[in-house]
Amino acid sequence: MKKYTNYLLLALLVHLTACFELREEIELQSNGSGKYYLLLDMSQSKSTIDLAMNMQKNKGEDNLKQLNFSIDSTFSKSVRRFNGMKGITDAKDSVNKTDYIFGISFNFSDIASLNNAIVQLNEERNGTYATIFDLAKNTFSRTNQFYLAYINENLQQNFTTNPEKVAQYKNLLQTAQYTYIVKVQGKIKKFSNEKAELDYTKKALRLSVPLTQALEGKAVLENEIKFK
C-alpha cells in the first residue's frame, strides 16, 4: 500500500493543500453475493494536483522520479491473493490518473468470503476482522470497527522523520472523508445508524464521516440495514 498511497504525498511535498475521500462500497444481491469496491478518490483536488505535477515537471525529470508517484506491486499482489481465495472472483486494481481515483474491486460469493477478504486487506496488521459483516433474513449488518487504518499507517510512515512533513500530513488528514456505501438489489426499509442517508431510490445508503474520527474510533460506523 505504501507506494500506492504516495499519490497523496504529491500536494504535501510541494506545500499545497488537498482533500481526498476514502470510499468503500458494497453492492449486495439478495442471495448474499455481491461486489466490493475500495477507492482512494482525489478528484476534488484535481486542479491542485495537476498544478503540483506541472511544477515538478518544470524542475526536471530527476525530481519527478524522486517523488515515485506510481501504482506498483502492492495492489497487484492483493489482487492475486484475492483471485486465489475461495468465493472471490474478478479481483482488479484500477488507476485513473486523469481524475486521481485509485482502488481495487472484487466479486464475493457470500458474506463469509467478504469477511475473509477483509482479513487479507489487513494481513500485515494484528487484529481480528473476520466478522465485520453479517447477513441474516434480509438484514445486512456491520460492526463498529474501522478496519482500513492500515492506509493511514502507511501514509504516516512517510512523514515520521520530518517535523514539517508531519504537520503537512496532519493538515491533509483533517480534510479527508471516509464514506461507506451499501447498495441492495431490492429496497431499504429501515436502518439503525441515524447519520446514514438513504438516496431517493431507497436502494443505496451512504454514511460519510471525517476520516480522523473513524481512525480515532469516535465515529459510529455500526449499522443494521433491513431491506426487501
Helices and strands as residue ranges (DSSP letters): G 4-8, H 9-13, E 21-28, E 34-41, G 43-45, H 46-58, H 61-67, H 73-83, E 88-96, E 101-108, H 111-121, E 133-136, E 139-142, H 149-156, H 163-174, E 177-184, E 188-191, E 197-198, E 204-210, H 211-215, E 223-227
